[in-house]
């Protein structure tokens, strides 16, 4: 039973960056095969725990997850569409379970190494799919492997890659996750394979033309800092990037990648991201306990509802301040309970995620909760050693 649970978990992780292919026609427009495989994984994991008479050892991190789900359930009462909100609540329960099962399985012998291997394989396949999409673009064949331009000037000379994900930003954020997992020091990977994978992820994230490139670079800088001086420089670089990302929220950057020297800020047009943030904050002020309601978008732009594109604000404005407090508590618990010396690879990835959260709504990304689980795996390993 244990081997089957591990196998299914690895399959669900391999399917993470494959959102729209192969098609998954049930439940929700954003549901994917990874969800179905993980649901079976969770069921068999619970059966395994029951049969072995080893119930889950409850810790404070589980309390944070329960509070997060409780706040989401409270927010469901304010949702205008209860049916859609209920599916959203089911999705949040999946994310919390993903953290718990990942941390439990990764703490078992050799499973962490298998997770890294699966991440390497699925990352290289994702990169290959993205490059195929790029080749088809230049051949004049439109595909879902490439995405829309966003803030970029439209051109026939370049396109944003998205591979099997829903949009380029999601692919770029997945690259942050994959790069952190592949960089783990305890992974028994051949050096050449590790370098090839990291190079492929660099190429892919650059060709998404997203703000996540900045977060990816900060995570890489943190991992590369081996001395105190290098760590100080990495901290300074992170501070600069934070300022840049914050500035891009205020002002519209007009950029043509074929003429980067002509980049300029459009001050005549209000920034869509700034309007999303400010209108979401107004929603939070009006509904501090429940937000706009589970499954809704709290911001508005040009008459349409929009997400905040700033993760802390989006959580609070959608589900209320209690949900944000529980989410923040979860991260604090992970940091305080980490094993020493700190796993730089995992926490560099979470640092990159934190920076990307300044420009995106990443709280529902499945791979983020896997990374939470890998951070918690170190906590479990430390407690096992102490016992």
C-alpha positions as CSV (number, residue, x, y, z in Angstrom):
1,X,0.0,0.0,0.0
2,X,2.8,2.4,0.9
3,X,4.5,2.0,-2.5
4,X,1.3,2.6,-4.3
5,X,0.6,5.8,-2.4
6,X,4.1,7.1,-3.2
7,X,3.7,6.1,-6.8
8,X,0.4,7.9,-7.2
9,X,1.8,11.0,-5.4
10,X,4.7,11.1,-7.8
11,X,2.3,10.8,-10.8
12,X,0.2,13.7,-9.4
13,X,3.4,15.8,-9.1
14,X,4.4,14.9,-12.6
15,X,1.0,16.2,-13.9
16,X,1.2,19.5,-12.1
17,X,2.4,21.7,-15.1
18,X,-0.1,20.0,-17.4
19,X,-3.3,21.9,-16.9
20,X,-5.2,21.8,-20.1
21,X,-3.6,18.7,-21.7
22,X,-4.7,16.0,-21.5
23,X,-8.2,17.6,-21.2
24,X,-10.1,17.0,-17.9
25,X,-13.8,17.7,-18.6
26,X,-15.2,17.3,-15.1
27,X,-16.0,19.4,-12.0
28,X,-14.4,22.8,-12.8
29,X,-12.8,24.6,-15.7
30,X,-9.5,24.7,-13.9
31,X,-9.6,21.1,-12.7
32,X,-6.9,18.8,-14.1
33,X,-5.8,15.2,-14.1
34,X,-3.3,15.9,-11.3
35,X,-6.4,16.6,-9.1
36,X,-8.0,13.2,-9.9
37,X,-4.8,11.3,-9.2
38,X,-4.1,13.2,-6.0
39,X,-7.7,12.5,-4.8
40,X,-7.0,8.8,-5.1
41,X,-3.6,9.3,-3.5
42,X,-5.2,11.0,-0.5
43,X,-7.8,8.2,-0.1
44,X,-5.2,5.4,-0.2
45,X,-2.9,7.5,2.1
46,X,-5.7,7.7,4.7
47,X,-6.4,4.0,4.4
48,X,-2.7,3.2,4.9
49,X,-2.6,5.4,8.0
50,X,-5.7,3.7,9.4
51,X,-4.5,0.1,8.7
52,X,-1.0,0.8,10.1
53,X,-2.6,2.3,13.2
54,X,-0.4,5.4,12.8
55,X,-2.7,8.4,12.9
56,X,-1.3,11.7,11.7
57,X,0.6,13.4,14.5
58,X,-1.2,16.8,14.9
59,X,1.0,19.8,15.1
60,X,0.5,23.6,15.1
61,X,0.8,23.7,11.3
62,X,-2.3,21.6,11.1
63,X,-4.1,24.1,13.3
64,X,-3.1,26.8,10.8
65,X,-4.5,24.8,7.9
66,X,-7.8,24.2,9.8
67,X,-8.1,27.9,10.5
68,X,-7.5,28.7,6.9
69,X,-10.2,26.3,5.8
70,X,-12.6,27.6,8.5
71,X,-12.0,31.2,7.3
72,X,-12.7,30.1,3.8
73,X,-15.9,28.3,4.9
74,X,-17.0,31.5,6.6
75,X,-16.3,33.5,3.5
76,X,-18.5,31.0,1.5
77,X,-21.5,32.4,3.4
78,X,-20.9,35.8,1.7
79,X,-20.4,34.3,-1.8
80,X,-23.0,35.2,-4.3
81,X,-22.7,31.9,-6.0
82,X,-22.6,29.2,-3.3
83,X,-22.1,26.3,-5.8
84,X,-19.0,27.9,-7.3
85,X,-17.8,28.8,-3.8
86,X,-18.3,25.2,-2.6
87,X,-16.0,23.9,-5.5
88,X,-13.5,26.6,-4.5
89,X,-13.6,25.3,-0.9
90,X,-13.0,21.8,-2.1
91,X,-10.0,23.0,-4.0
92,X,-8.6,24.7,-0.9
93,X,-9.0,21.5,1.0
94,X,-7.1,19.7,-1.7
95,X,-4.2,22.3,-1.4
96,X,-4.0,21.8,2.4
97,X,-4.1,18.0,2.0
98,X,-1.3,18.4,-0.7
99,X,0.9,20.0,1.9
100,X,0.2,17.4,4.6
101,X,0.7,14.4,2.3
102,X,3.8,15.8,0.6
103,X,5.5,16.5,3.9
104,X,4.6,13.1,5.2
105,X,5.8,11.1,2.2
106,X,8.9,13.3,1.5
107,X,10.1,12.5,5.1
108,X,10.2,8.8,4.2
109,X,13.5,7.3,3.0
110,X,14.4,8.0,-0.7
111,X,11.0,9.7,-1.5
112,X,12.5,13.1,-1.5
113,X,15.0,12.0,-4.1
114,X,12.2,10.5,-6.2
115,X,10.3,13.8,-6.0
116,X,13.4,15.6,-7.4
117,X,13.7,13.1,-10.3
118,X,10.0,13.4,-11.2
119,X,10.4,17.2,-11.2
120,X,13.4,17.0,-13.5
121,X,11.6,14.8,-16.0
122,X,8.3,16.8,-16.1
123,X,10.2,20.1,-16.2
124,X,12.3,19.0,-19.2
125,X,9.1,17.8,-20.9
126,X,7.4,21.1,-20.1
127,X,10.4,23.0,-21.6
128,X,10.2,20.8,-24.7
129,X,6.5,21.5,-25.1
130,X,7.1,25.2,-24.7
131,X,9.9,25.2,-27.3
132,X,7.7,23.2,-29.7
133,X,5.1,25.9,-29.3
134,X,7.7,28.6,-30.1
135,X,8.7,26.7,-33.2
136,X,5.1,26.4,-34.3
137,X,4.6,30.1,-33.7
138,X,7.4,31.0,-36.1
139,X,5.9,28.4,-38.6
140,X,2.7,30.4,-38.5
141,X,0.7,27.7,-36.5
142,X,-1.1,29.1,-33.5
143,X,-1.3,26.7,-30.5
144,X,-2.2,26.8,-26.8
145,X,1.5,26.2,-26.0
146,X,2.0,30.0,-26.3
147,X,0.1,32.8,-24.6
148,X,-1.1,36.3,-25.0
149,X,1.2,39.4,-24.9
150,X,-0.1,41.1,-21.8
151,X,1.8,44.4,-21.3
152,X,4.1,43.6,-24.3
153,X,3.7,45.2,-27.6
154,X,2.3,42.7,-30.1
155,X,4.8,41.4,-32.7
156,X,5.3,38.6,-35.1
157,X,8.9,38.3,-33.9
158,X,8.2,37.0,-30.4
159,X,5.6,35.2,-28.3
160,X,5.1,34.3,-24.6
161,X,5.5,30.6,-23.7
162,X,3.0,28.8,-21.5
163,X,3.4,25.1,-22.5
164,X,0.8,23.0,-20.8
165,X,-0.2,25.7,-18.2
166,X,-3.1,28.2,-18.6
167,X,-0.9,31.3,-19.0
168,X,2.8,32.4,-19.2
169,X,2.8,33.7,-15.6
170,X,1.8,30.3,-14.2
171,X,4.5,28.6,-16.3
172,X,7.1,31.1,-15.0
173,X,6.0,30.6,-11.4
174,X,6.2,26.8,-11.9
175,X,9.8,27.4,-13.1
176,X,10.6,29.0,-9.7
177,X,9.3,25.9,-8.0
178,X,11.0,23.4,-10.2
179,X,14.4,25.2,-10.1
180,X,14.3,25.2,-6.3
181,X,13.4,21.5,-6.1
182,X,16.1,20.5,-8.6
183,X,18.7,22.6,-6.7
184,X,18.2,20.6,-3.4
185,X,21.6,19.6,-2.0
186,X,20.3,16.2,-0.8
187,X,19.1,15.2,-4.3
188,X,21.3,12.5,-5.8
189,X,21.4,14.0,-9.3
190,X,24.3,13.9,-11.8
191,X,25.8,17.3,-12.0
192,X,25.3,17.5,-15.7
193,X,21.6,16.7,-15.5
194,X,21.1,19.3,-12.8
195,X,22.9,22.0,-14.9
196,X,21.0,21.1,-18.1
197,X,17.6,21.3,-16.2
198,X,18.5,24.6,-14.6
199,X,19.6,26.0,-18.0
200,X,16.4,24.8,-19.6
201,X,14.3,26.5,-16.9
202,X,16.3,29.7,-17.3
203,X,15.5,29.8,-21.0
204,X,11.9,29.0,-20.4
205,X,11.2,31.6,-17.7
206,X,13.0,34.3,-19.9
207,X,10.7,33.5,-22.8
208,X,7.6,33.9,-20.7
209,X,8.4,37.7,-20.7
210,X,6.8,37.9,-17.2
211,X,7.6,39.7,-14.0
212,X,8.4,36.2,-12.5
213,X,11.8,36.4,-14.3
214,X,12.8,38.9,-11.5
215,X,11.6,36.5,-8.8
216,X,13.4,33.6,-10.5
217,X,16.6,35.5,-10.6
218,X,16.4,36.4,-6.9
219,X,15.9,32.8,-5.9
220,X,18.9,31.8,-8.0
221,X,21.0,34.6,-6.4
222,X,20.1,33.3,-2.9
223,X,21.1,29.8,-3.8
224,X,24.4,31.0,-5.3
225,X,25.4,33.0,-2.3
226,X,28.0,30.9,-0.5
227,X,29.8,33.5,1.6
228,X,28.6,36.3,3.9
229,X,29.5,39.0,1.4
230,X,27.6,37.2,-1.3
231,X,24.6,36.8,1.0
232,X,24.6,40.5,1.7
233,X,24.8,41.2,-2.1
234,X,21.9,38.8,-2.7
235,X,19.9,40.7,0.0
236,X,20.6,44.0,-1.7
237,X,19.7,42.6,-5.0
238,X,16.4,41.3,-3.6
239,X,15.6,44.7,-2.1
240,X,16.2,46.3,-5.6
241,X,13.9,43.8,-7.2
242,X,11.2,44.4,-4.6
243,X,11.4,48.1,-5.5
244,X,11.2,47.3,-9.2
245,X,8.2,45.0,-8.8
246,X,6.4,47.6,-6.6
247,X,7.1,50.3,-9.2
248,X,5.7,48.1,-12.0
249,X,2.4,48.0,-10.0
250,X,2.1,51.8,-10.1
251,X,3.2,52.4,-13.7
252,X,2.5,50.8,-17.0
253,X,5.7,49.6,-18.7
254,X,5.5,49.5,-22.5
255,X,8.1,47.1,-23.8
256,X,9.0,45.7,-27.2
257,X,11.6,42.9,-26.6
258,X,13.1,43.5,-30.0
259,X,13.8,47.1,-29.1
260,X,14.4,47.1,-25.3
261,X,16.1,50.5,-25.5
262,X,12.7,52.0,-26.4
263,X,11.1,50.8,-23.1
264,X,9.0,53.5,-21.5
265,X,6.4,54.1,-18.8
266,X,2.9,55.1,-20.0
267,X,1.7,57.7,-17.5
268,X,-1.4,58.6,-19.5
269,X,-3.1,55.2,-18.9
270,X,-3.8,54.2,-15.3
271,X,-2.1,50.9,-14.3
272,X,-4.5,48.0,-14.3
273,X,-2.6,46.3,-11.5
274,X,-2.8,49.4,-9.3
275,X,-6.6,49.7,-9.9
276,X,-7.0,46.0,-9.1
277,X,-5.1,46.4,-5.8
278,X,-6.9,49.6,-4.7
279,X,-10.4,48.3,-5.6
280,X,-9.6,45.1,-3.8
281,X,-8.6,47.0,-0.7
282,X,-11.9,48.9,-0.8
283,X,-13.7,45.5,-0.9
284,X,-11.6,44.4,2.1
285,X,-12.5,47.6,4.1
286,X,-16.2,46.9,3.3
287,X,-16.1,43.2,4.3
288,X,-13.1,42.6,6.6
289,X,-14.3,39.3,8.0
290,X,-15.5,37.5,4.8
291,X,-14.1,39.5,1.9
292,X,-16.1,39.5,-1.3
293,X,-16.9,35.8,-0.9
294,X,-15.2,32.5,-1.8
295,X,-14.8,32.0,-5.5
296,X,-15.2,35.7,-6.4
297,X,-12.8,38.3,-7.6
298,X,-12.5,41.3,-5.3
299,X,-11.1,44.0,-7.6
300,X,-12.6,45.9,-10.6
301,X,-11.0,47.2,-13.8
302,X,-13.0,48.8,-16.6
303,X,-16.3,47.5,-15.2
304,X,-15.1,43.9,-14.9
305,X,-14.3,42.0,-11.7
306,X,-10.6,41.1,-11.4
307,X,-8.3,39.5,-8.9
308,X,-6.0,41.8,-6.9
309,X,-2.7,40.5,-8.5
310,X,-1.1,40.9,-5.1
311,X,-1.5,37.7,-3.1
312,X,-1.9,39.0,0.5
313,X,-4.5,41.5,-0.7
314,X,-6.3,38.9,-2.8
315,X,-6.5,36.5,0.1
316,X,-7.8,39.1,2.5
317,X,-10.2,40.8,0.0
318,X,-11.6,37.5,-1.2
319,X,-11.8,35.5,2.1
320,X,-11.3,38.1,4.8
321,X,-8.6,39.0,7.3
322,X,-8.9,35.7,9.3
323,X,-7.9,33.8,6.2
324,X,-4.8,36.0,5.6
325,X,-3.9,35.7,9.3
326,X,-4.0,31.9,9.0
327,X,-2.0,31.9,5.8
328,X,0.7,34.1,7.3
329,X,0.7,31.9,10.5
330,X,1.3,28.9,8.3
331,X,4.4,30.4,6.7
332,X,5.7,31.6,10.1
333,X,5.4,28.1,11.5
334,X,7.2,26.6,8.6
335,X,10.1,29.1,9.0
336,X,10.3,28.7,12.8
337,X,10.2,24.9,12.6
338,X,12.7,24.5,9.8
339,X,15.6,22.1,10.2
340,X,19.0,23.6,10.7
341,X,21.0,24.2,8.7
342,X,18.3,25.7,6.6
343,X,17.5,24.0,3.3
344,X,18.5,27.0,1.1
345,X,17.1,25.4,-2.1
346,X,13.5,25.1,-0.7
347,X,13.5,28.5,1.0
348,X,15.1,30.3,-2.0
349,X,12.1,28.9,-3.9
350,X,9.7,30.2,-1.3
351,X,11.5,33.6,-1.3
352,X,11.1,33.7,-5.1
353,X,7.4,32.8,-4.6
354,X,7.0,35.7,-2.1
355,X,8.4,38.2,-4.6
356,X,6.2,36.8,-7.4
357,X,3.2,37.1,-5.0
358,X,3.7,40.9,-5.2
359,X,2.5,40.8,-8.8
360,X,0.4,37.7,-9.0
361,X,-2.2,35.7,-7.1
362,X,-0.3,32.6,-6.4
363,X,-2.2,31.3,-3.3
364,X,-4.0,28.6,-5.3
365,X,-1.0,27.3,-7.3
366,X,-0.7,23.6,-6.5
367,X,3.1,23.6,-6.7
368,X,3.3,26.3,-4.0
369,X,1.6,24.0,-1.6
370,X,4.0,21.2,-2.6
371,X,6.9,23.5,-1.8
372,X,5.2,24.2,1.6
373,X,5.1,20.4,2.1
374,X,8.8,20.1,1.2
375,X,9.6,22.8,3.7
376,X,7.5,21.0,6.4
377,X,9.2,17.7,5.5
378,X,12.4,19.1,7.0
379,X,10.5,19.9,10.2
380,X,9.2,16.3,10.4
381,X,12.7,15.0,9.8
382,X,14.1,17.2,12.5
383,X,11.5,16.1,15.0
384,X,12.1,12.4,14.2
385,X,15.9,13.0,14.8
386,X,15.1,14.6,18.1
387,X,13.1,11.6,19.2
